[in-house]
Amino acid sequence: FILVFLFFSILVLASAIRIVPEYQRAVVFRLGRCIGHRGPGMILLIPSIDRAILVDLREQTRTLPAQSAISADNVRLTVDISWNYKVIDPVQSVLAVGNLDEALKNIATQFWPSQVEARPWQETIQNRPRLRAELLGQLEEASRKWGIQVTGAQLGEIQKAG
Protein backbone atom coordinates (compact mmCIF):
# COMPACT_ATOMS: atom_id res chain seq x y z
CA PHE A 1 0.00 0.00 0.00
CA ILE A 2 2.79 2.42 0.88
CA LEU A 3 4.53 1.66 -2.40
CA VAL A 4 1.36 2.48 -4.39
CA PHE A 5 0.86 5.70 -2.42
CA LEU A 6 4.49 6.68 -2.99
CA PHE A 7 4.18 5.94 -6.72
CA PHE A 8 1.05 8.11 -7.11
CA SER A 9 2.57 10.90 -5.01
CA ILE A 10 5.61 11.02 -7.27
CA LEU A 11 3.37 10.94 -10.35
CA VAL A 12 1.25 13.87 -9.08
CA LEU A 13 4.33 15.88 -8.11
CA ALA A 14 5.95 15.27 -11.50
CA SER A 15 2.82 16.47 -13.31
CA ALA A 16 2.73 19.61 -11.12
CA ILE A 17 6.22 20.82 -11.97
CA ARG A 18 6.81 22.77 -15.17
CA ILE A 19 9.97 24.35 -16.51
CA VAL A 20 9.42 27.75 -18.16
CA PRO A 21 12.28 28.89 -20.45
CA GLU A 22 13.89 32.32 -20.07
CA TYR A 23 12.10 33.69 -23.16
CA GLN A 24 8.60 32.61 -22.05
CA ARG A 25 6.16 33.26 -19.23
CA ALA A 26 3.36 31.01 -18.02
CA VAL A 27 0.01 32.75 -17.51
CA VAL A 28 -1.62 30.67 -14.78
CA PHE A 29 -5.35 30.11 -14.38
CA ARG A 30 -6.71 28.57 -11.18
CA LEU A 31 -10.20 27.17 -11.61
CA GLY A 32 -10.63 29.40 -14.66
CA ARG A 33 -9.53 32.63 -12.98
CA CYS A 34 -6.24 34.27 -13.95
CA ILE A 35 -3.84 34.46 -11.01
CA GLY A 36 -0.96 36.09 -12.88
CA HIS A 37 2.15 35.01 -14.71
CA ARG A 38 5.04 32.86 -13.50
CA GLY A 39 8.53 32.14 -14.70
CA PRO A 40 11.13 31.81 -15.93
CA GLY A 41 12.37 28.70 -14.17
CA MET A 42 10.59 25.94 -12.34
CA ILE A 43 6.95 26.57 -11.44
CA LEU A 44 4.52 24.48 -9.45
CA LEU A 45 0.94 23.98 -10.65
CA ILE A 46 -1.80 22.25 -8.71
CA PRO A 47 -2.86 19.29 -10.89
CA SER A 48 -6.46 19.47 -12.19
CA ILE A 49 -6.88 22.94 -10.68
CA ASP A 50 -4.22 25.09 -12.36
CA ARG A 51 -3.76 25.53 -16.08
CA ALA A 52 -0.85 27.39 -17.70
CA ILE A 53 -0.64 29.08 -21.09
CA LEU A 54 2.91 29.74 -22.30
CA VAL A 55 3.55 33.15 -23.87
CA ASP A 56 6.66 33.84 -25.95
CA LEU A 57 8.34 37.17 -25.10
CA ARG A 58 10.71 37.18 -28.07
CA GLU A 59 10.16 39.55 -30.96
CA GLN A 60 7.89 38.00 -33.58
CA THR A 61 7.69 38.82 -37.29
CA ARG A 62 4.57 38.22 -39.34
CA THR A 63 4.08 38.70 -43.09
CA LEU A 64 1.04 39.02 -45.32
CA PRO A 65 2.14 38.16 -48.85
CA ALA A 66 0.66 39.89 -51.91
CA GLN A 67 -2.12 42.08 -50.56
CA SER A 68 -3.88 43.67 -53.50
CA ALA A 69 -6.39 46.46 -53.91
CA ILE A 70 -7.74 48.63 -56.73
CA SER A 71 -6.86 52.33 -56.69
CA ALA A 72 -9.25 55.21 -57.31
CA ASP A 73 -8.23 55.18 -61.00
CA ASN A 74 -8.86 51.39 -61.38
CA VAL A 75 -5.26 50.14 -61.20
CA ARG A 76 -4.56 46.99 -59.18
CA LEU A 77 -1.70 47.50 -56.71
CA THR A 78 -0.10 44.65 -54.78
CA VAL A 79 2.25 44.81 -51.79
CA ASP A 80 3.72 42.52 -49.13
CA ILE A 81 3.01 43.74 -45.60
CA SER A 82 5.01 42.68 -42.56
CA TRP A 83 5.24 43.77 -38.93
CA ASN A 84 7.25 42.97 -35.82
CA TYR A 85 5.92 42.82 -32.28
CA LYS A 86 6.77 41.54 -28.84
CA VAL A 87 4.70 40.78 -25.78
CA ILE A 88 5.28 43.20 -22.91
CA ASP A 89 2.39 42.10 -20.65
CA PRO A 90 1.83 38.32 -20.83
CA VAL A 91 -1.41 38.36 -18.83
CA GLN A 92 -3.00 41.11 -20.93
CA SER A 93 -1.91 39.42 -24.18
CA VAL A 94 -3.80 36.27 -23.16
CA LEU A 95 -6.89 37.95 -21.68
CA ALA A 96 -7.46 40.84 -24.11
CA VAL A 97 -7.61 39.01 -27.43
CA GLY A 98 -8.29 35.39 -28.36
CA ASN A 99 -5.79 35.09 -31.21
CA LEU A 100 -3.16 37.81 -31.25
CA ASP A 101 -1.70 36.96 -34.66
CA GLU A 102 -5.13 36.86 -36.29
CA ALA A 103 -6.12 40.22 -34.75
CA LEU A 104 -2.98 41.93 -36.07
CA LYS A 105 -3.42 40.24 -39.43
CA ASN A 106 -6.98 41.62 -39.68
CA ILE A 107 -5.77 45.18 -39.06
CA ALA A 108 -3.04 44.87 -41.70
CA THR A 109 -5.43 43.25 -44.19
CA GLN A 110 -7.97 46.06 -43.84
CA PHE A 111 -5.31 48.78 -43.98
CA TRP A 112 -4.10 48.28 -47.57
CA PRO A 113 -7.45 48.49 -49.44
CA SER A 114 -8.59 51.46 -47.34
CA GLN A 115 -5.46 53.41 -48.34
CA VAL A 116 -5.33 52.40 -52.01
CA GLU A 117 -9.00 52.89 -52.86
CA ALA A 118 -8.92 56.52 -51.72
CA ARG A 119 -6.21 57.77 -54.11
CA PRO A 120 -4.73 57.34 -57.60
CA TRP A 121 -2.04 54.68 -58.03
CA GLN A 122 0.85 57.13 -58.59
CA GLU A 123 0.08 58.94 -55.35
CA THR A 124 0.00 55.62 -53.49
CA ILE A 125 3.40 54.59 -54.83
CA GLN A 126 4.94 58.00 -54.05
CA ASN A 127 3.58 57.98 -50.49
CA ARG A 128 4.96 54.58 -49.46
CA PRO A 129 6.93 55.93 -46.44
CA ARG A 130 3.86 57.77 -45.14
CA LEU A 131 1.71 54.67 -45.67
CA ARG A 132 4.23 52.59 -43.70
CA ALA A 133 4.06 55.11 -40.84
CA GLU A 134 0.24 55.01 -40.90
CA LEU A 135 0.25 51.21 -40.82
CA LEU A 136 2.61 51.26 -37.85
CA GLY A 137 0.38 53.80 -36.11
CA GLN A 138 -2.76 51.70 -36.61
CA LEU A 139 -1.05 48.54 -35.38
CA GLU A 140 0.38 50.35 -32.33
CA GLU A 141 -2.94 51.93 -31.43
CA ALA A 142 -4.85 48.65 -31.53
CA SER A 143 -2.15 46.58 -29.87
CA ARG A 144 -1.58 48.90 -26.90
CA LYS A 145 -4.56 47.42 -25.06
CA TRP A 146 -3.46 43.86 -25.93
CA GLY A 147 -0.25 43.89 -23.91
CA ILE A 148 2.07 43.94 -26.91
CA GLN A 149 4.38 46.48 -28.49
CA VAL A 150 4.57 46.74 -32.27
CA THR A 151 8.24 47.45 -32.98
CA GLY A 152 8.06 47.88 -36.74
CA ALA A 153 5.98 47.68 -39.89
CA GLN A 154 7.15 47.33 -43.47
CA LEU A 155 5.55 47.67 -46.86
CA GLY A 156 7.35 45.83 -49.64
CA GLU A 157 7.68 47.16 -53.17
CA ILE A 158 4.32 48.26 -54.50
CA GLN A 159 3.63 46.33 -57.71
CA LYS A 160 1.33 47.65 -60.40
CA ALA A 161 -0.62 44.87 -62.12
CA GLY A 162 -1.85 45.47 -65.64
PERA-V893923 format. One record per run of one state. SS is the DSSP state (@ for helix, = for strand, . for the rest). FROM is the first residue (numbers start at 0). TO is the last residue. Records with the same first field share a line. If there is no record, write none. Layout:
SS: FROM-TO + FROM-TO
This chain:
.: 0-0 + 20-22 + 30-31 + 38-39 + 44-48 + 56-58 + 70-74 + 87-88 + 95-98 + 116-119 + 126-126 + 146-146 + 155-157 + 161-161
@: 1-15 + 89-94 + 99-115 + 120-125 + 127-145
=: 16-19 + 23-29 + 32-37 + 40-43 + 49-55 + 59-69 + 75-86 + 147-154 + 158-160
